[in-house]
């Protein structure tokens, strides 16, 4: 499993460890089967293919995290 956390200072996602999920406001989780988004410590939700993720006005493509 790979995890990225959104860094508001740089407006990009940084690769982090699982432990960082507890502190992340927005995170992306990728495993061999799917890509999921975690917002505000809620349960992960599936990120549909072809739809951009918009965080702080910046669009991110799912393919960057596959």
HUTADA-V291480 format. One line per field, one symbol per residue. psi: psi as a letter, one per 30 degrees, with the letter a starting at -180 (. if undefined). A space follows every 10 residues. Layout:
psi: ???
//
This chain:
psi: kkkkkkjfef hlkkklleff effkeklkkk afflklkkkh glkkkkjkkf klkkkhgkkk keffg.
//
